[in-house]
């Protein structure tokens, strides 16, 4: 849901658990640990640019970019398997 929020231009307020800290940067949202962090994030939410949220989502989470990355990774694995000695 984080990528979907960003692509719609909505900033994100999330917890510091799971993948959130890896995905949400200070230019598109707030990663919170304590209650006070959440309260501060709500107060500052207007400082986040909807345009920047969408730009991040398109550049990092767009399906075509992700598909190209998968193809590149698969090709790397195939090339590596071709170089591996036979069992």
SEGUBA-763482 format. One record per residue: residue number from 0; z, x, y of N, C-alpha, C, O in turn. Coordinates in pm, whole numbers, plus 50000, padded with zeros to 5 digits. Each point is the difference from the previous one (the first is absolute). Layout:
<rs>
<r num="NUM" n_Z="Z" n_X="X" n_Y="Y" ca_Z="Z" ca_X="X" ca_Y="Y" c_Z="Z" c_X="X" c_Y="Y" o_Z="Z" o_X="X" o_Y="Y"/>
...
</rs>
This chain:
<rs>
<r num="0" n_Z="50000" n_X="50080" n_Y="49881" ca_Z="50000" ca_X="49920" ca_Y="50119" c_Z="50000" c_X="50086" c_Y="50127" o_Z="49966" o_X="49951" o_Y="50108"/>
<r num="1" n_Z="50071" n_X="50174" n_Y="49879" ca_Z="50002" ca_X="50086" ca_Y="50119" c_Z="49859" c_X="50020" c_Y="50055" o_Z="49977" o_X="49986" o_Y="50120"/>
<r num="2" n_Z="49929" n_X="50045" n_Y="49792" ca_Z="49862" ca_X="50021" ca_Y="50044" c_Z="49941" c_X="49873" c_Y="50059" o_Z="49926" o_X="50004" o_Y="50098"/>
<r num="3" n_Z="50105" n_X="49883" n_Y="49841" ca_Z="49949" ca_X="49873" ca_Y="50050" c_Z="50053" c_X="49970" c_Y="50139" o_Z="49926" o_X="49952" o_Y="50086"/>
<r num="4" n_Z="50201" n_X="50077" n_Y="49937" ca_Z="50057" ca_X="49980" ca_Y="50133" c_Z="49929" c_X="50088" c_Y="50101" o_Z="49961" o_X="49954" o_Y="50108"/>
<r num="5" n_Z="50021" n_X="50172" n_Y="49858" ca_Z="49936" ca_X="50093" ca_Y="50092" c_Z="49857" c_X="49960" c_Y="50031" o_Z="49958" o_X="50005" o_Y="50115"/>
<r num="6" n_Z="49966" n_X="49955" n_Y="49784" ca_Z="49860" ca_X="49964" ca_Y="50023" c_Z="49988" c_X="49879" c_Y="50091" o_Z="49899" o_X="49983" o_Y="50069"/>
<r num="7" n_Z="50203" n_X="49933" n_Y="49932" ca_Z="49997" ca_X="49884" ca_Y="50089" c_Z="50054" c_X="50035" c_Y="50139" o_Z="50006" o_X="49914" o_Y="50088"/>
<r num="8" n_Z="50033" n_X="50212" n_Y="49931" ca_Z="50050" ca_X="50042" ca_Y="50130" c_Z="50148" c_X="49975" c_Y="50019" o_Z="50049" o_X="50000" o_Y="50113"/>
<r num="9" n_Z="50021" n_X="49979" n_Y="49777" ca_Z="50143" ca_X="49973" ca_Y="50006" c_Z="50078" c_X="50125" c_Y="49966" o_Z="49978" o_X="50061" o_Y="49895"/>
<r num="10" n_Z="50112" n_X="49978" n_Y="50192" ca_Z="50085" ca_X="50116" ca_Y="49972" c_Z="50099" c_X="49965" c_Y="49889" o_Z="50021" o_X="49883" o_Y="49970"/>
<r num="11" n_Z="50038" n_X="50219" n_Y="49971" ca_Z="50084" ca_X="49982" ca_Y="49883" c_Z="50142" c_X="50048" c_Y="50028" o_Z="50021" o_X="50108" o_Y="50056"/>
<r num="12" n_Z="50075" n_X="49813" n_Y="49904" ca_Z="50140" ca_X="50041" ca_Y="49995" c_Z="50038" c_X="49997" c_Y="49853" o_Z="49994" o_X="49895" o_Y="49936"/>
<r num="13" n_Z="50044" n_X="50220" n_Y="50009" ca_Z="50026" ca_X="50006" ca_Y="49857" c_Z="50122" c_X="50087" c_Y="49970" o_Z="50055" o_X="50066" o_Y="50089"/>
<r num="14" n_Z="49985" n_X="49933" n_Y="49786" ca_Z="50114" ca_X="50081" ca_Y="49957" c_Z="49955" c_X="50142" c_Y="49968" o_Z="49881" o_X="50027" o_Y="49988"/>
<r num="15" n_Z="50214" n_X="50060" n_Y="49999" ca_Z="49973" ca_X="50139" ca_Y="49967" c_Z="49988" c_X="50021" c_Y="49849" o_Z="49999" o_X="50114" o_Y="49953"/>
<r num="16" n_Z="49992" n_X="49780" n_Y="49973" ca_Z="49991" ca_X="50008" ca_Y="49854" c_Z="49855" c_X="49991" c_Y="49954" o_Z="49914" o_X="49951" o_Y="50072"/>
<r num="17" n_Z="50060" n_X="50095" n_Y="49808" ca_Z="49866" ca_X="49991" ca_Y="49942" c_Z="49899" c_X="50083" c_Y="50077" o_Z="50032" o_X="50108" o_Y="50050"/>
<r num="18" n_Z="49847" n_X="49841" n_Y="49959" ca_Z="49890" ca_X="50074" ca_Y="50062" c_Z="49994" c_X="49981" c_Y="50151" o_Z="49918" o_X="50063" o_Y="50066"/>
<r num="19" n_Z="50166" n_X="49852" n_Y="49988" ca_Z="49992" ca_X="49970" ca_Y="50144" c_Z="49999" c_X="50124" c_Y="50088" o_Z="49914" o_X="50009" o_Y="50089"/>
<r num="20" n_Z="50176" n_X="50087" n_Y="49892" ca_Z="49998" ca_X="50117" ca_Y="50088" c_Z="49870" c_X="50081" c_Y="49991" o_Z="49963" o_X="50069" o_Y="50095"/>
<r num="21" n_Z="49969" n_X="49924" n_Y="49793" ca_Z="49873" ca_X="50072" ca_Y="49983" c_Z="49885" c_X="49927" c_Y="50068" o_Z="49901" o_X="50064" o_Y="50037"/>
<r num="22" n_Z="50109" n_X="49807" n_Y="49979" ca_Z="49890" ca_X="49919" ca_Y="50051" c_Z="50012" c_X="49964" c_Y="50148" o_Z="49899" o_X="49991" o_Y="50070"/>
<r num="23" n_Z="50222" n_X="49988" n_Y="49976" ca_Z="50019" ca_X="49952" ca_Y="50136" c_Z="50044" c_X="50115" c_Y="50090" o_Z="50105" o_X="50062" o_Y="49979"/>
<r num="24" n_Z="49813" n_X="49965" n_Y="50121" ca_Z="50029" ca_X="50105" ca_Y="50096" c_Z="50049" c_X="49937" c_Y="50131" o_Z="49986" o_X="49879" o_Y="50020"/>
<r num="25" n_Z="50070" n_X="50203" n_Y="50067" ca_Z="50060" ca_X="49947" ca_Y="50122" c_Z="49900" c_X="49934" c_Y="50093" o_Z="50039" o_X="49924" o_Y="50088"/>
<r num="26" n_Z="49833" n_X="50105" n_Y="49895" ca_Z="49899" ca_X="49938" ca_Y="50087" c_Z="49964" c_X="49859" c_Y="49957" o_Z="49936" o_X="49927" o_Y="50076"/>
<r num="27" n_Z="50104" n_X="50032" n_Y="49804" ca_Z="49967" ca_X="49865" ca_Y="49952" c_Z="50120" c_X="49918" c_Y="49956" o_Z="49985" o_X="49885" o_Y="49959"/>
<r num="28" n_Z="50134" n_X="50173" n_Y="50048" ca_Z="50116" ca_X="49923" ca_Y="49958" c_Z="50128" c_X="50079" c_Y="49997" o_Z="50011" o_X="50109" o_Y="50058"/>
<r num="29" n_Z="50086" n_X="49834" n_Y="49874" ca_Z="50135" ca_X="50056" ca_Y="49995" c_Z="50050" c_X="50001" c_Y="49856" o_Z="49991" o_X="49899" o_Y="49930"/>
<r num="30" n_Z="50060" n_X="50213" n_Y="50027" ca_Z="50063" ca_X="50012" ca_Y="49869" c_Z="50150" c_X="50003" c_Y="50026" o_Z="50050" o_X="50088" o_Y="50069"/>
<r num="31" n_Z="50021" n_X="49816" n_Y="49874" ca_Z="50141" ca_X="49981" ca_Y="50033" c_Z="50091" c_X="50027" c_Y="49881" o_Z="49965" o_X="49973" o_Y="49885"/>
<r num="32" n_Z="50151" n_X="50082" n_Y="50146" ca_Z="50100" ca_X="50027" ca_Y="49897" c_Z="50121" c_X="49909" c_Y="50019" o_Z="50052" o_X="49944" o_Y="49904"/>
<r num="33" n_Z="49993" n_X="50043" n_Y="50219" ca_Z="50121" ca_X="49925" ca_Y="50030" c_Z="49969" c_X="49874" c_Y="50082" o_Z="49893" o_X="49988" o_Y="50059"/>
<r num="34" n_Z="50201" n_X="49920" n_Y="49942" ca_Z="49985" ca_X="49876" ca_Y="50075" c_Z="49962" c_X="50028" c_Y="50145" o_Z="49916" o_X="49931" o_Y="50057"/>
<r num="35" n_Z="50146" n_X="50168" n_Y="50001" ca_Z="49973" ca_X="50035" ca_Y="50139" c_Z="49855" c_X="50043" c_Y="50020" o_Z="49940" o_X="49974" o_Y="50105"/>
<r num="36" n_Z="50003" n_X="50092" n_Y="49794" ca_Z="49859" ca_X="50041" ca_Y="50007" c_Z="49909" c_X="49878" c_Y="50008" o_Z="49904" o_X="49998" o_Y="50078"/>
<r num="37" n_Z="50127" n_X="49901" n_Y="49841" ca_Z="49921" ca_X="49876" ca_Y="50003" c_Z="50010" c_X="49930" c_Y="50135" o_Z="49901" o_X="49952" o_Y="50055"/>
<r num="38" n_Z="50220" n_X="50044" n_Y="49999" ca_Z="50020" ca_X="49935" ca_Y="50131" c_Z="49921" c_X="50074" c_Y="50108" o_Z="49936" o_X="49937" o_Y="50085"/>
<r num="39" n_Z="50069" n_X="50195" n_Y="49912" ca_Z="49926" ca_X="50079" ca_Y="50099" c_Z="49849" c_X="49980" c_Y="49983" o_Z="49927" o_X="49994" o_Y="50098"/>
<r num="40" n_Z="50028" n_X="49997" n_Y="49777" ca_Z="49857" ca_X="49980" ca_Y="49973" c_Z="49951" c_X="49869" c_Y="50058" o_Z="49892" o_X="49993" o_Y="50058"/>
<r num="41" n_Z="50186" n_X="49902" n_Y="49925" ca_Z="49962" ca_X="49869" ca_Y="50054" c_Z="49987" c_X="50008" c_Y="50152" o_Z="49909" o_X="49941" o_Y="50058"/>
<r num="42" n_Z="50181" n_X="50131" n_Y="50005" ca_Z="49995" ca_X="50015" ca_Y="50146" c_Z="49877" c_X="50079" c_Y="50046" o_Z="49949" o_X="49976" o_Y="50109"/>
<r num="43" n_Z="50003" n_X="50117" n_Y="49808" ca_Z="49890" ca_X="50089" ca_Y="50040" c_Z="49864" c_X="49960" c_Y="49942" o_Z="49902" o_X="50070" o_Y="50022"/>
<r num="44" n_Z="50092" n_X="49820" n_Y="49906" ca_Z="49878" ca_X="49963" ca_Y="49930" c_Z="49880" c_X="49985" c_Y="50093" o_Z="49886" o_X="50026" o_Y="49960"/>
<r num="45" n_Z="50138" n_X="49935" n_Y="50162" ca_Z="49892" ca_X="49983" ca_Y="50097" c_Z="49935" c_X="50130" c_Y="50043" o_Z="49892" o_X="49999" o_Y="50060"/>
<r num="46" n_Z="50171" n_X="50114" n_Y="49910" ca_Z="49946" ca_X="50131" ca_Y="50036" c_Z="49890" c_X="50047" c_Y="49905" o_Z="49929" o_X="50096" o_Y="50029"/>
<r num="47" n_Z="50057" n_X="49836" n_Y="49859" ca_Z="49900" ca_X="50038" ca_Y="49900" c_Z="49867" c_X="49933" c_Y="50033" o_Z="49995" o_X="49880" o_Y="50025"/>
<r num="48" n_Z="49899" n_X="50198" n_Y="49974" ca_Z="49867" ca_X="49949" ca_Y="50032" c_Z="49937" c_X="49931" c_Y="49879" o_Z="49985" o_X="50062" o_Y="49895"/>
<r num="49" n_Z="49978" n_X="49811" n_Y="50118" ca_Z="49928" ca_X="49932" ca_Y="49891" c_Z="49870" c_X="50072" c_Y="49965" o_Z="49962" o_X="50006" o_Y="49883"/>
<r num="50" n_Z="49971" n_X="50049" n_Y="50216" ca_Z="49875" ca_X="50073" ca_Y="49975" c_Z="50026" c_X="50121" c_Y="49914" o_Z="49924" o_X="50028" o_Y="49907"/>
<r num="51" n_Z="50184" n_X="50046" n_Y="50122" ca_Z="50033" ca_X="50118" ca_Y="49920" c_Z="50034" c_X="49961" c_Y="49857" o_Z="49964" o_X="50071" o_Y="49906"/>
<r num="52" n_Z="50106" n_X="49817" n_Y="50076" ca_Z="50032" ca_X="49953" ca_Y="49864" c_Z="49873" c_X="49978" c_Y="49920" o_Z="49988" o_X="50045" o_Y="49886"/>
<r num="53" n_Z="49917" n_X="49885" n_Y="50175" ca_Z="49873" ca_X="49973" ca_Y="49931" c_Z="49923" c_X="50129" c_Y="49973" o_Z="49944" o_X="50017" o_Y="49892"/>
<r num="54" n_Z="50053" n_X="50074" n_Y="50204" ca_Z="49929" ca_X="50127" ca_Y="49981" c_Z="50058" c_X="50078" c_Y="49881" o_Z="49926" o_X="50055" o_Y="49919"/>
<r num="55" n_Z="50207" n_X="49948" n_Y="50072" ca_Z="50064" ca_X="50071" ca_Y="49888" c_Z="49963" c_X="49935" c_Y="49867" o_Z="49967" o_X="50068" o_Y="49903"/>
<r num="56" n_Z="50038" n_X="49800" n_Y="50093" ca_Z="49969" ca_X="49929" ca_Y="49876" c_Z="49857" c_X="50026" c_Y="49956" o_Z="49975" o_X="50026" o_Y="49882"/>
<r num="57" n_Z="49932" n_X="49966" n_Y="50211" ca_Z="49859" ca_X="50021" ca_Y="49965" c_Z="49974" c_X="50144" c_Y="49958" o_Z="49925" o_X="50023" o_Y="49905"/>
<r num="58" n_Z="50137" n_X="50073" n_Y="50163" ca_Z="49974" ca_X="50140" ca_Y="49967" c_Z="50070" c_X="50045" c_Y="49873" o_Z="49950" o_X="50088" o_Y="49930"/>
<r num="59" n_Z="50166" n_X="49853" n_Y="50038" ca_Z="50076" ca_X="50048" ca_Y="49885" c_Z="50000" c_X="49908" c_Y="49880" o_Z="50018" o_X="50047" o_Y="49887"/>
<r num="60" n_Z="49963" n_X="49824" n_Y="50132" ca_Z="50016" ca_X="49905" ca_Y="49889" c_Z="49877" c_X="49916" c_Y="49972" o_Z="50005" o_X="49912" o_Y="49914"/>
<r num="61" n_Z="49885" n_X="50111" n_Y="50154" ca_Z="49879" ca_X="49922" ca_Y="49977" c_Z="49950" c_X="50024" c_Y="49857" o_Z="50006" o_X="50112" o_Y="49950"/>
<r num="62" n_Z="49947" n_X="49784" n_Y="49985" ca_Z="49960" ca_X="50011" ca_Y="49860" c_Z="49885" c_X="50099" c_Y="49979" o_Z="49994" o_X="50065" o_Y="49896"/>
<r num="63" n_Z="49915" n_X="49948" n_Y="50199" ca_Z="49890" ca_X="50095" ca_Y="49984" c_Z="50050" c_X="50144" c_Y="50006" o_Z="49953" o_X="50085" o_Y="49924"/>
<r num="64" n_Z="50142" n_X="49943" n_Y="50164" ca_Z="50057" ca_X="50134" ca_Y="50006" c_Z="50075" c_X="50030" c_Y="49872" o_Z="49989" o_X="50110" o_Y="49945"/>
<r num="65" n_Z="50087" n_X="49793" n_Y="50007" ca_Z="50077" ca_X="50020" ca_Y="49877" c_Z="49906" c_X="50018" c_Y="49881" o_Z="50027" o_X="50083" o_Y="49912"/>
<r num="66" n_Z="49865" n_X="49842" n_Y="50082" ca_Z="49904" ca_X="50014" ca_Y="49891" c_Z="49937" c_X="50139" c_Y="50001" o_Z="49985" o_X="50061" o_Y="49894"/>
<r num="67" n_Z="49978" n_X="49988" n_Y="50224" ca_Z="49946" ca_X="50137" ca_Y="50009" c_Z="50101" c_X="50103" c_Y="49951" o_Z="49963" o_X="50095" o_Y="49931"/>
<r num="68" n_Z="50164" n_X="49887" n_Y="50103" ca_Z="50104" ca_X="50092" ca_Y="49954" c_Z="50014" c_X="49996" c_Y="49848" o_Z="50016" o_X="50104" o_Y="49936"/>
<r num="69" n_Z="49978" n_X="49776" n_Y="50006" ca_Z="50008" ca_X="49988" ca_Y="49854" c_Z="49881" c_X="50071" c_Y="49933" o_Z="50019" o_X="50073" o_Y="49903"/>
<r num="70" n_Z="49862" n_X="49904" n_Y="50148" ca_Z="49881" ca_X="50064" ca_Y="49943" c_Z="50014" c_X="50151" c_Y="50008" o_Z="49969" o_X="50070" o_Y="49904"/>
<r num="71" n_Z="50077" n_X="49982" n_Y="50209" ca_Z="50019" ca_X="50144" ca_Y="50016" c_Z="50103" c_X="50052" c_Y="49899" o_Z="49978" o_X="50105" o_Y="49939"/>
<r num="72" n_Z="50132" n_X="49823" n_Y="50043" ca_Z="50103" ca_X="50043" ca_Y="49904" c_Z="49948" c_X="49995" c_Y="49857" o_Z="50025" o_X="50091" o_Y="49922"/>
<r num="73" n_Z="49903" n_X="49802" n_Y="50044" ca_Z="49942" ca_X="49992" ca_Y="49866" c_Z="49904" c_X="50116" c_Y="49975" o_Z="50000" o_X="50059" o_Y="49893"/>
<r num="74" n_Z="49918" n_X="49973" n_Y="50207" ca_Z="49905" ca_X="50109" ca_Y="49985" c_Z="50073" c_X="50133" c_Y="49981" o_Z="49957" o_X="50082" o_Y="49919"/>
<r num="75" n_Z="50151" n_X="49938" n_Y="50152" ca_Z="50080" ca_X="50121" ca_Y="49983" c_Z="50054" c_X="50008" c_Y="49858" o_Z="49997" o_X="50107" o_Y="49938"/>
<r num="76" n_Z="50052" n_X="49781" n_Y="50010" ca_Z="50052" ca_X="49998" ca_Y="49863" c_Z="49889" c_X="50026" c_Y="49898" o_Z="50020" o_X="50074" o_Y="49904"/>
<r num="77" n_Z="49865" n_X="49864" n_Y="50116" ca_Z="49886" ca_X="50019" ca_Y="49909" c_Z="49956" c_X="50146" c_Y="50002" o_Z="49977" o_X="50060" o_Y="49895"/>
<r num="78" n_Z="50012" n_X="49997" n_Y="50224" ca_Z="49960" ca_X="50140" ca_Y="50012" c_Z="50101" c_X="50092" c_Y="49932" o_Z="49963" o_X="50096" o_Y="49933"/>
<r num="79" n_Z="50165" n_X="49873" n_Y="50084" ca_Z="50106" ca_X="50081" ca_Y="49937" c_Z="49997" c_X="49988" c_Y="49848" o_Z="50023" o_X="50099" o_Y="49930"/>
<r num="80" n_Z="49948" n_X="49782" n_Y="50019" ca_Z="49991" ca_X="49981" ca_Y="49854" c_Z="49882" c_X="50075" c_Y="49943" o_Z="50008" o_X="50051" o_Y="49888"/>
<r num="81" n_Z="49883" n_X="49958" n_Y="50188" ca_Z="49882" ca_X="50071" ca_Y="49952" c_Z="50026" c_X="50149" c_Y="49991" o_Z="49937" o_X="50069" o_Y="49920"/>
<r num="82" n_Z="50155" n_X="49982" n_Y="50160" ca_Z="50032" ca_X="50142" ca_Y="50000" c_Z="50107" c_X="50037" c_Y="49899" o_Z="50017" o_X="50117" o_Y="49967"/>
<r num="83" n_Z="50055" n_X="49783" n_Y="49984" ca_Z="50110" ca_X="50025" ca_Y="49906" c_Z="49946" c_X="50049" c_Y="49866" o_Z="49897" o_X="49952" o_Y="49953"/>
<r num="84" n_Z="50174" n_X="50143" n_Y="49986" ca_Z="49955" ca_X="50049" ca_Y="49869" c_Z="50014" c_X="49890" c_Y="49894" o_Z="50089" o_X="49915" o_Y="50010"/>
<r num="85" n_Z="49824" n_X="50086" n_Y="49890" ca_Z="50010" ca_X="49899" ca_Y="49894" c_Z="50131" c_X="50015" c_Y="49923" o_Z="50058" o_X="50108" o_Y="49993"/>
<r num="86" n_Z="49987" n_X="49782" n_Y="49950" ca_Z="50128" ca_X="50002" ca_Y="49924" c_Z="49983" c_X="50068" c_Y="49869" o_Z="50096" o_X="50011" o_Y="49924"/>
</rs>
